[in-house]
Amino acid sequence: MTEPSPFAPTMGADDILADKSGYSLRVRVLNDQGLHARPAARLAQEAQKFACDVHLRHDEAEVDAKSILDILTMAAGHGSELELRAQGPGAVDALRHLGELFRNRFR
């Protein structure tokens, strides 16, 4: 039996990892045009609904997921593998919600 991929189309609580600095979830950019202005704005808007700190990591860069400008600086194209990180109240709920945005291509 093979281990499920963290980029599988279905996402459950088991995909969210906990460590000493909070929680993380690996996601993939499925949009053909990548994380351009519209999905970046939606991601920032949805992240702002949560009281916890939410960051987005791509390669060595880590940005505030509540800032559209920060997200756009990542220039994450189609197929990019990213890590969402959250810490504080509602962190797991935030990751579940934001992970769904990626899965549904921000629709």
C-alpha positions in Angstrom: 0.0 0.0 0.0 1.4 3.4 -0.9 1.2 6.5 1.3 -1.3 9.1 0.1 0.2 12.2 -1.6 -0.2 15.5 0.3 -1.3 16.9 -3.1 -4.2 14.4 -3.5 -7.5 15.8 -4.8 -9.2 15.0 -1.5 -8.0 16.6 1.7 -8.7 15.6 5.2 -7.5 16.5 8.7 -4.7 13.9 8.3 -3.1 16.1 5.6 -2.6 19.0 8.1 0.6 18.5 10.0 1.3 19.9 13.5 4.7 21.0 14.8 6.0 23.2 17.5 5.4 26.4 15.5 1.8 25.6 14.5 0.2 23.7 11.6 1.0 23.3 7.9 -0.7 22.0 4.8 1.0 21.4 1.4 -1.0 22.5 -1.6 -0.5 22.8 -5.3 -1.5 25.7 -7.6 -4.0 24.1 -10.1 -5.0 27.3 -11.9 -3.7 27.4 -15.5 -2.5 31.0 -15.0 -1.0 30.3 -11.5 -1.6 32.4 -8.5 -2.3 35.6 -10.4 -4.2 38.7 -9.1 -7.7 37.3 -8.8 -6.8 34.1 -6.9 -4.2 36.0 -4.8 -6.9 38.5 -3.8 -9.3 35.7 -2.9 -6.7 33.9 -0.9 -5.8 37.0 1.0 -9.5 37.9 1.6 -10.3 34.5 2.9 -7.2 34.3 5.1 -8.2 37.6 6.7 -11.4 36.0 8.0 -9.3 34.0 10.5 -7.8 35.3 13.7 -4.7 33.2 13.4 -1.5 34.1 11.6 -1.4 32.5 8.1 1.7 32.3 5.9 2.5 30.9 2.5 5.8 29.4 1.7 7.3 28.7 -1.8 10.8 27.4 -2.0 12.8 29.7 0.4 10.3 32.6 0.4 7.6 32.9 3.1 4.9 35.6 2.9 1.9 36.8 4.8 -1.1 35.0 3.2 -3.3 37.9 4.3 -1.5 40.3 2.0 -2.3 40.2 -1.7 0.9 42.0 -2.6 3.0 39.5 -0.6 1.3 36.6 -2.4 1.8 38.2 -5.8 5.6 38.6 -5.1 5.9 34.8 -5.0 4.9 34.5 -8.7 3.7 30.9 -8.1 2.9 29.4 -11.4 0.7 26.5 -12.4 1.8 23.3 -10.7 3.8 25.2 -8.0 3.9 23.3 -4.7 3.3 25.6 -1.7 3.0 25.2 2.0 0.3 27.0 4.0 1.3 27.6 7.6 -1.0 28.8 10.4 -0.5 29.5 14.1 -3.0 30.6 16.7 -6.7 30.4 17.2 -8.6 28.6 14.4 -5.4 27.6 12.6 -6.7 24.1 11.6 -10.0 25.5 10.3 -8.1 28.2 8.4 -5.9 25.6 6.7 -8.9 23.4 5.8 -10.7 26.4 4.3 -7.8 27.7 2.4 -6.8 24.3 1.2 -10.3 23.9 -0.3 -9.7 27.1 -2.3 -6.6 25.6 -3.9 -8.4 22.3 -4.6 -11.3 24.1 -6.2 -9.1 26.4 -8.2 -10.4 29.5 -6.4 -13.9 29.1 -7.8 
